[in-house]
Amino acid sequence: MTPEQKLSALFAAEAPPARDYVFQARMAEAIALRRAWMTVAALVPWAVAAIAILWALIPVVGPMSDSLGSALQPAAAMLAGAAVTTVAALWLARRFGRGIRTPFSAR
């Protein structure tokens, strides 16, 4: 018997290990939870810095708020209209676009 035949006979005799899907799901959940907490922990310093900067800008922005309010109303209306249009377009694409095949869709 050649060494290759011995090796293939050895590997053929061993059954592959059984997969424990419950264990894999719990481990994936634990890893995802840990990553989520690490992401939150990494964002805490940025949030503190943003709060400190906004707190420092209160004396500057306070007096300008009266004049900026009337100037920003048209821009806010346009942004709200764009947001509503975008949400409606996405909803319609998901609602009615299920049967449409594109060149990039899975076959």
ABEGO torsion letter per residue (X at the ends): XBAAAAAAAAAAABBBBBBBAAAAAAAAAAAAAAAAAAAAAAAAAAAAAAAAAAAAAAAAAAAAAAAAAAAAAAAAAAAAAAAAAAAAAAAAAAAAAAABBBAABBX
